[in-house]
Amino acid sequence: MLKLRKKNKGIALLMAMYISSAASLLGLGVFMLLYGQLGIAGTAKGSVVAFYAADTGLECALYGDLVSKIFSTSTPPATINCAGSDRNVAFQPSGMSGTFKFDYQVSPNACVSVTVQKLASGQTILDSFGENVSDCSVSSTRSIQRGLEVTY
């Protein structure tokens, strides 16, 4: 009896490999896209925290200057009350003008550093820099800083 040998060419195996590699590449592409989006989302959160810390510091300085009138170069303040607690204020005189600096922790993961410049011309410049870290005096490469400036 004569048996015919059928040549198996392995086309099914080849197609299975193509389909599985295409599915793997598609899955890897989706993973890389989502991984990048998570990084952007984390940065956006830190940016919002830093911005609102800067806004909090600016509001405190504006209140201290316009309502409490504590930023006087003739009698510089020792402290400023922000968010219910007193903060130390450093004063650097410069002729008829002066610079006031203070920083504080706004929340467990945010701090702010504020500079108030009183110029001899009567102009006031407020700079407030918020960061998404708990201590502004510690330098960090992973921190995000946002700043606001008001001149009047």
C-alpha positions as CSV (number, residue, x, y, z in Angstrom):
1,M,0.0,0.0,0.0
2,L,1.2,3.3,-1.0
3,K,1.0,6.2,1.5
4,L,1.2,9.7,0.3
5,R,3.2,12.0,2.5
6,K,1.7,15.4,3.0
7,K,4.2,18.2,3.3
8,N,3.3,20.4,6.3
9,K,4.5,23.9,5.5
10,G,3.8,25.4,9.0
11,I,1.6,28.2,7.7
12,A,-0.6,28.0,10.8
13,L,2.4,28.4,13.1
14,L,3.7,31.3,11.1
15,M,0.3,33.1,11.2
16,A,0.0,32.5,14.9
17,M,3.5,34.1,15.4
18,Y,2.5,37.1,13.3
19,I,-0.7,37.7,15.2
20,S,0.8,37.2,18.6
21,S,3.7,39.6,17.8
22,A,1.3,42.2,16.5
23,A,-0.8,41.9,19.6
24,S,2.3,42.3,21.8
25,L,3.4,45.4,19.9
26,L,-0.1,46.9,20.2
27,G,-0.1,46.1,24.0
28,L,3.4,47.6,24.4
29,G,2.3,50.8,22.6
30,V,-0.7,51.2,24.8
31,F,1.4,50.7,27.9
32,M,3.9,53.3,26.8
33,L,1.2,55.8,26.1
34,L,-0.5,55.3,29.5
35,Y,2.9,55.4,31.3
36,G,3.6,58.8,29.7
37,Q,0.2,60.1,30.6
38,L,0.7,59.1,34.3
39,G,3.9,61.1,34.3
40,I,2.1,64.1,32.9
41,A,-0.7,63.7,35.4
42,G,1.8,63.6,38.3
43,T,3.5,66.8,37.1
44,A,0.1,68.5,36.6
45,K,-0.9,67.7,40.2
46,G,2.5,69.1,41.6
47,S,2.0,72.2,39.5
48,V,-1.4,72.9,40.9
49,V,-0.2,72.4,44.5
50,A,2.7,74.8,43.8
51,F,0.5,77.4,42.2
52,Y,-2.0,77.4,45.1
53,A,0.9,77.6,47.6
54,A,2.2,80.7,45.8
55,D,-1.3,82.2,45.8
56,T,-1.7,81.6,49.5
57,G,1.6,83.3,50.2
58,L,0.7,86.2,48.0
59,E,-2.7,86.7,49.7
60,C,-1.0,86.7,53.1
61,A,1.6,89.3,52.0
62,L,-1.2,91.5,50.4
63,Y,-3.2,91.3,53.6
64,G,-0.2,92.1,55.7
65,D,0.7,95.1,53.5
66,L,-2.7,96.6,52.6
67,V,-4.8,95.8,55.7
68,S,-2.3,95.3,58.6
69,K,0.3,97.7,57.2
70,I,3.1,95.7,58.7
71,F,5.7,96.2,55.9
72,S,7.1,99.5,56.9
73,T,10.8,100.2,56.4
74,S,10.9,102.5,59.4
75,T,9.5,99.9,61.8
76,P,10.0,96.5,60.2
77,P,7.9,93.6,61.6
78,A,9.4,90.6,63.4
79,T,6.5,88.3,62.4
80,I,3.6,88.1,60.1
81,N,0.4,86.0,60.8
82,C,-0.4,83.7,58.0
83,A,-3.0,80.9,58.2
84,G,-3.4,81.4,61.9
85,S,0.2,81.2,63.0
86,D,3.1,83.7,63.2
87,R,6.0,83.5,60.7
88,N,9.4,85.2,61.1
89,V,10.1,88.0,58.7
90,A,13.7,88.9,57.6
91,F,14.3,92.5,56.8
92,Q,17.1,93.9,54.6
93,P,17.2,97.7,54.6
94,S,18.6,99.5,51.6
95,G,18.5,103.3,52.0
96,M,14.9,104.4,51.9
97,S,13.8,101.1,50.6
98,G,13.8,97.6,52.0
99,T,13.2,93.9,51.3
100,F,11.1,91.6,53.5
101,K,11.3,87.8,53.2
102,F,9.4,85.0,54.9
103,D,8.6,81.4,54.0
104,Y,6.3,78.8,55.6
105,Q,4.8,75.4,55.1
106,V,1.3,75.9,53.6
107,S,0.3,72.2,53.8
108,P,2.1,68.9,54.4
109,N,3.2,68.8,50.8
110,A,3.5,72.5,49.9
111,C,5.6,75.5,51.0
112,V,5.9,79.1,49.9
113,S,8.7,81.7,49.9
114,V,7.6,85.4,49.8
115,T,9.6,88.5,49.1
116,V,8.1,92.0,49.6
117,Q,10.1,94.9,48.2
118,K,9.3,98.4,49.3
119,L,11.0,100.9,46.9
120,A,11.9,104.5,47.7
121,S,9.5,105.6,44.9
122,G,6.6,104.2,46.9
123,Q,6.1,101.2,44.7
124,T,5.7,97.7,46.2
125,I,6.7,94.5,44.5
126,L,5.4,91.2,46.0
127,D,7.0,87.9,44.7
128,S,5.6,84.6,45.9
129,F,7.1,81.3,44.9
130,G,5.2,78.1,45.9
131,E,6.7,74.6,45.7
132,N,5.2,71.1,46.0
133,V,7.6,70.1,48.8
134,S,7.2,70.5,52.5
135,D,10.3,72.6,53.1
136,C,11.3,75.5,50.8
137,S,14.8,75.7,52.3
138,V,15.7,72.2,51.1
139,S,16.7,72.1,47.4
140,S,15.1,69.3,45.4
141,T,15.5,68.4,41.7
142,R,12.0,66.8,41.8
143,S,10.2,69.8,43.1
144,I,7.9,72.0,41.0
145,Q,7.9,75.8,41.6
146,R,5.3,78.3,40.5
147,G,5.5,82.0,41.1
148,L,3.2,85.0,41.2
149,E,4.2,88.7,41.2
150,V,2.1,91.8,42.1
151,T,3.3,95.3,41.6
152,Y,1.4,98.4,42.8
